[in-house]
């Protein structure tokens, strides 16, 4: 992991859900994961999100994330064109992959303190 290598901020909600699903799969020992696995994780782990991302949205976000410092793409299995099926995993440890969500944690803490007052 090269901290000097920075990608664009992860600000899109669908991209955040996609990365969180991949982090969850990594924590379960289920990476590298195919698109279908990431879609299923989005659906099952984030039911409370308004509506889960479509498979097309997940593919777009995974391709973008694969260019970030957090996610790597590999090819697993036999693809119809000989390339194999893309699979995705974390290129950093889980703690580092969660760093983009630190601001949300701080904001959630502030919201919670306001709600309690």
SEMARGU-362033 format. One record per atom (N, C-alpha, C, O): residue number from 1; residue in one letter; z, x, y. Coordinates in Angstrom, 1 decimal. Layout:
! SEMARGU-362033
NUM, A, Z, X, Y
...
! end
This chain:
! SEMARGU-362033
1, X, 0.0, 0.8, -1.2
1, X, 0.0, 0.0, 0.0
1, X, 0.0, 0.9, 1.2
1, X, 0.9, 1.7, 1.4
2, X, -1.0, 0.6, 2.1
2, X, -1.1, 1.4, 3.3
2, X, -0.7, 0.6, 4.5
2, X, -1.5, -0.3, 4.9
3, X, 0.5, 0.8, 5.0
3, X, 0.9, 0.0, 6.2
3, X, 0.0, 0.2, 7.4
3, X, 0.1, -0.7, 8.3
4, X, -0.8, 1.2, 7.4
4, X, -1.7, 1.4, 8.5
4, X, -2.9, 0.5, 8.4
4, X, -3.6, 0.2, 9.4
5, X, -3.1, 0.0, 7.2
5, X, -4.2, -1.0, 7.0
5, X, -3.8, -2.4, 7.3
5, X, -3.0, -2.9, 6.6
6, X, -4.2, -2.9, 8.4
6, X, -3.8, -4.3, 8.8
6, X, -5.0, -5.2, 8.7
6, X, -6.1, -4.9, 9.0
7, X, -4.7, -6.4, 8.2
7, X, -5.8, -7.5, 8.2
7, X, -5.4, -8.5, 9.3
7, X, -4.4, -8.4, 9.9
8, X, -6.3, -9.4, 9.4
8, X, -6.1, -10.5, 10.4
8, X, -4.8, -11.3, 10.0
8, X, -4.5, -11.4, 8.8
9, X, -4.1, -11.8, 11.0
9, X, -2.9, -12.5, 10.6
9, X, -3.2, -13.7, 9.7
9, X, -4.3, -14.3, 9.8
10, X, -2.3, -14.1, 8.9
10, X, -2.4, -15.2, 8.0
10, X, -1.9, -16.4, 8.7
10, X, -0.7, -16.7, 8.6
11, X, -2.7, -17.1, 9.4
11, X, -2.3, -18.2, 10.2
11, X, -2.7, -19.6, 9.8
11, X, -2.1, -20.6, 10.1
12, X, -3.8, -19.6, 9.0
12, X, -4.3, -20.9, 8.4
12, X, -3.3, -21.4, 7.4
12, X, -2.9, -20.7, 6.5
13, X, -3.0, -22.7, 7.5
13, X, -2.0, -23.3, 6.5
13, X, -2.5, -23.2, 5.1
13, X, -1.7, -22.9, 4.2
14, X, -3.8, -23.4, 4.9
14, X, -4.3, -23.4, 3.5
14, X, -4.3, -21.9, 3.0
14, X, -4.0, -21.7, 1.8
15, X, -4.5, -21.0, 3.8
15, X, -4.4, -19.6, 3.4
15, X, -3.0, -19.2, 3.1
15, X, -2.7, -18.5, 2.1
16, X, -2.0, -19.7, 3.9
16, X, -0.6, -19.5, 3.6
16, X, -0.2, -20.1, 2.2
16, X, 0.5, -19.4, 1.4
17, X, -0.7, -21.3, 2.0
17, X, -0.3, -22.0, 0.7
17, X, -1.0, -21.2, -0.5
17, X, -0.3, -21.0, -1.5
18, X, -2.2, -20.7, -0.3
18, X, -2.9, -20.0, -1.3
18, X, -2.1, -18.7, -1.6
18, X, -1.9, -18.3, -2.8
19, X, -1.7, -18.0, -0.6
19, X, -1.0, -16.7, -0.8
19, X, 0.4, -17.0, -1.4
19, X, 0.8, -16.3, -2.3
20, X, 1.1, -18.1, -1.0
20, X, 2.3, -18.4, -1.6
20, X, 2.2, -18.8, -3.1
20, X, 3.0, -18.4, -3.9
21, X, 1.1, -19.5, -3.4
21, X, 0.8, -19.8, -4.8
21, X, 0.6, -18.6, -5.6
21, X, 1.1, -18.4, -6.8
22, X, -0.1, -17.6, -5.1
22, X, -0.4, -16.3, -5.8
22, X, 0.9, -15.5, -5.9
22, X, 1.1, -14.9, -7.0
23, X, 1.8, -15.6, -4.9
23, X, 3.1, -14.9, -5.0
23, X, 3.9, -15.5, -6.1
23, X, 4.5, -14.8, -6.9
24, X, 3.9, -16.9, -6.1
24, X, 4.6, -17.6, -7.2
24, X, 4.1, -17.2, -8.6
24, X, 4.9, -16.9, -9.5
25, X, 2.8, -17.2, -8.7
25, X, 2.2, -16.8, -10.0
25, X, 2.6, -15.4, -10.4
25, X, 2.9, -15.1, -11.6
26, X, 2.6, -14.5, -9.4
26, X, 3.0, -13.1, -9.7
26, X, 4.5, -13.0, -10.1
26, X, 4.8, -12.3, -11.0
27, X, 5.3, -13.8, -9.5
27, X, 6.7, -13.8, -9.8
27, X, 6.9, -14.4, -11.3
27, X, 7.9, -14.0, -11.9
28, X, 6.0, -15.2, -11.7
28, X, 6.1, -15.8, -13.1
28, X, 5.4, -14.8, -14.1
28, X, 5.4, -15.1, -15.3
29, X, 4.8, -13.7, -13.6
29, X, 4.1, -12.8, -14.5
29, X, 2.8, -13.3, -14.9
29, X, 2.2, -12.9, -15.9
30, X, 2.2, -14.2, -14.1
30, X, 0.9, -14.8, -14.5
30, X, -0.3, -14.3, -13.6
30, X, -1.2, -15.1, -13.3
31, X, -0.2, -13.1, -13.2
31, X, -1.4, -12.5, -12.4
31, X, -1.9, -11.3, -13.2
31, X, -1.1, -10.7, -13.9
32, X, -3.2, -11.0, -13.0
32, X, -4.1, -11.6, -12.2
32, X, -4.4, -13.0, -12.6
32, X, -4.4, -13.4, -13.8
33, X, -4.7, -13.9, -11.7
33, X, -4.9, -15.3, -11.9
33, X, -6.3, -15.7, -11.4
33, X, -6.8, -15.2, -10.4
34, X, -6.9, -16.7, -12.2
34, X, -8.2, -17.2, -11.8
34, X, -8.0, -18.3, -10.7
34, X, -6.9, -18.8, -10.5
35, X, -9.1, -18.7, -10.1
35, X, -9.0, -19.7, -9.0
35, X, -8.3, -21.0, -9.5
35, X, -7.5, -21.6, -8.8
36, X, -8.7, -21.4, -10.8
36, X, -8.1, -22.6, -11.3
36, X, -6.6, -22.6, -11.4
36, X, -5.9, -23.5, -11.1
37, X, -6.1, -21.4, -11.8
37, X, -4.6, -21.2, -11.9
37, X, -4.0, -21.3, -10.5
37, X, -2.9, -21.9, -10.4
38, X, -4.6, -20.7, -9.5
38, X, -4.1, -20.8, -8.1
38, X, -4.1, -22.2, -7.6
38, X, -3.2, -22.6, -7.0
39, X, -5.2, -22.9, -7.9
39, X, -5.3, -24.4, -7.5
39, X, -4.2, -25.2, -8.1
39, X, -3.5, -26.0, -7.5
40, X, -3.9, -24.9, -9.4
40, X, -2.9, -25.7, -10.1
40, X, -1.5, -25.3, -9.6
40, X, -0.7, -26.2, -9.4
41, X, -1.3, -24.0, -9.2
41, X, 0.0, -23.7, -8.6
41, X, 0.2, -24.3, -7.3
41, X, 1.3, -24.8, -6.9
42, X, -0.9, -24.4, -6.5
42, X, -0.8, -25.1, -5.2
42, X, -0.4, -26.6, -5.4
42, X, 0.5, -27.1, -4.7
43, X, -1.0, -27.2, -6.4
43, X, -0.7, -28.6, -6.6
43, X, 0.7, -28.9, -7.1
43, X, 1.4, -29.8, -6.7
44, X, 1.1, -28.0, -8.0
44, X, 2.4, -28.3, -8.7
44, X, 3.6, -27.7, -7.9
44, X, 4.7, -28.3, -7.9
45, X, 3.4, -26.6, -7.2
45, X, 4.5, -26.0, -6.4
45, X, 4.7, -26.6, -5.0
45, X, 5.8, -26.5, -4.5
46, X, 3.6, -27.1, -4.5
46, X, 3.7, -27.5, -3.1
46, X, 3.3, -29.0, -2.9
46, X, 2.5, -29.3, -2.0
47, X, 3.8, -29.8, -3.8
47, X, 3.5, -31.2, -3.7
47, X, 3.8, -31.9, -2.4
47, X, 3.1, -32.8, -2.0
48, X, 4.8, -31.4, -1.7
48, X, 5.2, -32.0, -0.4
48, X, 4.2, -31.6, 0.7
48, X, 4.3, -32.3, 1.8
49, X, 3.3, -30.7, 0.5
49, X, 2.3, -30.4, 1.5
49, X, 1.4, -31.6, 1.6
49, X, 1.1, -32.2, 0.6
50, X, 1.0, -31.9, 2.8
50, X, 0.2, -33.2, 3.0
50, X, -0.8, -33.4, 1.9
50, X, -0.7, -34.5, 1.3
51, X, -1.7, -32.6, 1.8
51, X, -2.7, -32.7, 0.7
51, X, -3.1, -31.3, 0.3
51, X, -3.3, -30.4, 1.1
52, X, -3.1, -31.1, -1.0
52, X, -3.4, -29.7, -1.5
52, X, -4.8, -29.3, -1.2
52, X, -5.6, -30.1, -1.0
53, X, -5.0, -28.0, -1.1
53, X, -6.3, -27.5, -0.7
53, X, -7.3, -27.8, -1.9
53, X, -6.9, -27.8, -3.1
54, X, -8.5, -28.0, -1.5
54, X, -9.6, -28.2, -2.6
54, X, -9.9, -26.8, -3.2
54, X, -9.5, -25.8, -2.7
55, X, -10.6, -26.9, -4.4
55, X, -10.9, -25.6, -5.0
55, X, -11.8, -24.7, -4.1
55, X, -11.6, -23.5, -4.1
56, X, -12.7, -25.4, -3.4
56, X, -13.6, -24.6, -2.5
56, X, -12.7, -23.9, -1.4
56, X, -13.0, -22.8, -1.1
57, X, -11.7, -24.6, -0.9
57, X, -10.9, -24.0, 0.2
57, X, -10.1, -22.8, -0.4
57, X, -9.9, -21.8, 0.2
58, X, -9.6, -23.0, -1.7
58, X, -8.8, -21.9, -2.3
58, X, -9.7, -20.7, -2.5
58, X, -9.3, -19.6, -2.3
59, X, -11.0, -20.9, -3.0
59, X, -11.9, -19.8, -3.2
59, X, -12.2, -19.1, -1.9
59, X, -12.1, -17.8, -1.9
60, X, -12.4, -19.8, -0.8
60, X, -12.6, -19.2, 0.5
60, X, -11.4, -18.4, 0.9
60, X, -11.6, -17.2, 1.4
61, X, -10.2, -18.9, 0.8
61, X, -9.0, -18.2, 1.2
61, X, -8.7, -17.0, 0.3
61, X, -8.3, -16.0, 0.8
62, X, -9.0, -17.1, -1.0
62, X, -8.7, -16.0, -1.9
62, X, -9.7, -14.9, -1.5
62, X, -9.3, -13.7, -1.6
63, X, -11.0, -15.2, -1.2
63, X, -11.9, -14.2, -0.9
63, X, -11.5, -13.5, 0.4
63, X, -11.6, -12.3, 0.5
64, X, -11.0, -14.2, 1.4
64, X, -10.5, -13.6, 2.6
64, X, -9.3, -12.8, 2.4
64, X, -9.2, -11.7, 2.9
65, X, -8.4, -13.3, 1.6
65, X, -7.1, -12.6, 1.3
65, X, -7.4, -11.3, 0.5
65, X, -6.7, -10.3, 0.6
66, X, -8.5, -11.3, -0.3
66, X, -8.8, -10.1, -1.1
66, X, -9.2, -9.0, -0.2
66, X, -9.2, -7.8, -0.6
67, X, -9.5, -9.3, 1.1
67, X, -9.8, -8.2, 2.1
67, X, -8.6, -7.8, 2.8
67, X, -8.7, -6.9, 3.7
68, X, -7.4, -8.4, 2.5
68, X, -6.2, -8.0, 3.2
68, X, -5.4, -7.0, 2.4
68, X, -5.9, -6.5, 1.4
69, X, -4.3, -6.5, 3.0
69, X, -3.5, -5.5, 2.3
69, X, -2.6, -6.1, 1.2
69, X, -1.9, -5.4, 0.5
70, X, -2.7, -7.5, 1.1
70, X, -1.7, -8.1, 0.1
70, X, -2.4, -8.5, -1.2
70, X, -1.6, -8.5, -2.2
71, X, -3.7, -8.7, -1.3
71, X, -4.3, -9.3, -2.5
71, X, -5.4, -8.4, -2.9
71, X, -6.2, -7.8, -2.1
72, X, -5.6, -8.3, -4.2
72, X, -6.7, -7.5, -4.8
72, X, -7.4, -8.4, -5.8
72, X, -6.8, -9.3, -6.4
73, X, -8.7, -8.2, -5.8
73, X, -9.6, -9.0, -6.7
73, X, -10.1, -8.1, -7.9
73, X, -10.5, -7.0, -7.7
74, X, -10.0, -8.7, -9.1
74, X, -10.5, -8.0, -10.3
74, X, -11.5, -8.9, -11.0
74, X, -11.5, -10.1, -10.6
75, X, -12.2, -8.5, -11.9
75, X, -13.0, -9.3, -12.7
75, X, -12.6, -9.3, -14.2
75, X, -12.4, -8.2, -14.8
76, X, -12.3, -10.5, -14.7
76, X, -11.8, -10.6, -16.0
76, X, -12.7, -11.5, -16.8
76, X, -13.1, -12.6, -16.3
77, X, -13.0, -11.2, -18.0
77, X, -13.8, -12.0, -18.9
77, X, -15.3, -11.8, -18.8
77, X, -15.7, -11.0, -18.0
78, X, -16.0, -12.6, -19.5
78, X, -17.5, -12.6, -19.5
78, X, -18.0, -13.6, -18.5
78, X, -17.9, -14.8, -18.8
79, X, -18.6, -13.2, -17.4
79, X, -19.2, -14.1, -16.5
79, X, -20.7, -14.4, -16.9
79, X, -21.2, -13.6, -17.7
80, X, -21.2, -15.4, -16.4
80, X, -22.6, -15.8, -16.8
80, X, -23.6, -14.8, -16.3
80, X, -24.7, -14.7, -16.8
81, X, -23.3, -14.1, -15.3
81, X, -24.2, -13.1, -14.7
81, X, -23.7, -11.6, -15.0
81, X, -24.2, -10.7, -14.4
82, X, -22.8, -11.5, -15.9
82, X, -22.3, -10.2, -16.3
82, X, -21.3, -9.6, -15.4
82, X, -20.8, -8.5, -15.6
83, X, -20.8, -10.3, -14.4
83, X, -19.9, -9.8, -13.4
83, X, -18.4, -10.1, -13.9
83, X, -17.5, -9.4, -13.4
84, X, -18.2, -11.1, -14.7
84, X, -16.9, -11.5, -15.1
84, X, -16.4, -12.5, -14.1
84, X, -16.9, -12.7, -13.0
85, X, -15.3, -13.1, -14.5
85, X, -14.7, -14.1, -13.6
85, X, -13.7, -13.5, -12.7
85, X, -12.9, -12.7, -13.1
86, X, -13.8, -13.8, -11.4
86, X, -12.9, -13.1, -10.5
86, X, -11.4, -13.6, -10.7
86, X, -11.2, -14.8, -11.0
87, X, -10.5, -12.7, -10.7
87, X, -9.1, -13.0, -10.8
87, X, -8.4, -12.2, -9.7
87, X, -8.9, -11.2, -9.2
88, X, -7.3, -12.8, -9.3
88, X, -6.6, -12.3, -8.1
88, X, -5.1, -11.9, -8.4
88, X, -4.5, -12.6, -9.2
89, X, -4.7, -10.9, -7.8
89, X, -3.3, -10.5, -8.0
89, X, -2.8, -9.8, -6.7
89, X, -3.6, -9.6, -5.8
90, X, -1.5, -9.6, -6.6
90, X, -1.0, -8.9, -5.4
90, X, -1.2, -7.4, -5.5
90, X, -1.1, -6.8, -6.6
91, X, -1.6, -6.8, -4.4
91, X, -1.7, -5.4, -4.3
91, X, -0.5, -4.7, -3.8
91, X, -0.4, -3.5, -3.6
92, X, 0.5, -5.5, -3.5
92, X, 1.8, -5.0, -3.0
92, X, 2.9, -5.7, -3.8
92, X, 2.6, -6.7, -4.6
93, X, 4.2, -5.3, -3.6
93, X, 5.2, -6.0, -4.3
93, X, 5.5, -7.4, -3.6
93, X, 5.0, -7.6, -2.5
94, X, 6.2, -8.2, -4.3
94, X, 6.4, -9.6, -3.8
94, X, 7.1, -9.6, -2.5
94, X, 6.8, -10.4, -1.6
95, X, 8.1, -8.8, -2.3
95, X, 8.8, -8.7, -1.0
95, X, 7.9, -8.4, 0.1
95, X, 8.0, -9.0, 1.2
96, X, 7.0, -7.5, -0.1
96, X, 6.0, -7.1, 1.0
96, X, 5.1, -8.3, 1.2
96, X, 4.7, -8.6, 2.3
97, X, 4.6, -8.9, 0.1
97, X, 3.7, -10.1, 0.3
97, X, 4.3, -11.2, 1.0
97, X, 3.6, -12.0, 1.6
98, X, 5.7, -11.3, 1.0
98, X, 6.3, -12.4, 1.7
98, X, 6.6, -12.1, 3.2
98, X, 7.0, -13.0, 4.0
99, X, 6.3, -10.8, 3.6
99, X, 6.5, -10.5, 5.0
99, X, 5.8, -11.4, 6.1
99, X, 6.4, -11.7, 7.1
100, X, 4.6, -11.8, 5.8
100, X, 4.0, -12.7, 6.8
100, X, 4.7, -14.0, 7.1
100, X, 4.5, -14.7, 8.1
101, X, 5.6, -14.4, 6.2
101, X, 6.4, -15.6, 6.3
101, X, 7.7, -15.4, 7.0
101, X, 8.5, -16.4, 7.1
102, X, 8.0, -14.2, 7.4
102, X, 9.3, -14.0, 8.0
102, X, 9.5, -14.8, 9.3
102, X, 10.6, -15.3, 9.6
103, X, 8.5, -14.9, 10.1
103, X, 8.6, -15.8, 11.3
103, X, 8.9, -17.2, 11.0
103, X, 9.8, -17.8, 11.7
104, X, 8.3, -17.7, 9.9
104, X, 8.6, -19.1, 9.6
104, X, 10.1, -19.3, 9.1
104, X, 10.7, -20.3, 9.4
105, X, 10.6, -18.2, 8.5
105, X, 12.0, -18.3, 8.1
105, X, 12.9, -18.3, 9.3
105, X, 13.9, -19.1, 9.3
106, X, 12.6, -17.5, 10.3
106, X, 13.4, -17.5, 11.5
106, X, 13.3, -18.8, 12.2
106, X, 14.3, -19.3, 12.7
107, X, 12.1, -19.4, 12.3
107, X, 11.9, -20.7, 12.9
107, X, 12.6, -21.8, 12.2
107, X, 13.3, -22.6, 12.8
108, X, 12.5, -21.7, 10.8
108, X, 13.2, -22.7, 10.0
108, X, 14.7, -22.7, 10.3
108, X, 15.4, -23.7, 10.3
109, X, 15.3, -21.5, 10.4
109, X, 16.7, -21.3, 10.7
109, X, 17.1, -21.9, 12.0
109, X, 18.1, -22.6, 12.1
110, X, 16.2, -21.7, 13.0
110, X, 16.5, -22.3, 14.4
110, X, 16.4, -23.9, 14.3
110, X, 17.2, -24.5, 14.9
111, X, 15.4, -24.4, 13.6
111, X, 15.3, -25.8, 13.4
111, X, 16.5, -26.4, 12.8
111, X, 17.0, -27.4, 13.2
112, X, 17.0, -25.7, 11.7
112, X, 18.1, -26.2, 11.0
112, X, 19.4, -26.2, 11.9
112, X, 20.2, -27.1, 11.8
113, X, 19.5, -25.2, 12.7
113, X, 20.7, -25.1, 13.6
113, X, 20.6, -26.2, 14.6
113, X, 21.7, -26.8, 15.0
114, X, 19.4, -26.6, 15.1
114, X, 19.3, -27.7, 16.1
114, X, 19.6, -29.0, 15.4
114, X, 20.3, -29.8, 16.0
115, X, 19.1, -29.2, 14.2
115, X, 19.3, -30.4, 13.5
115, X, 20.8, -30.6, 13.2
115, X, 21.3, -31.8, 13.2
116, X, 21.6, -29.6, 13.0
116, X, 23.0, -29.7, 12.7
116, X, 23.8, -30.0, 13.9
116, X, 24.9, -30.5, 13.8
117, X, 23.3, -29.7, 15.1
117, X, 24.0, -29.9, 16.3
117, X, 23.9, -31.3, 16.9
117, X, 24.5, -31.6, 17.9
! end
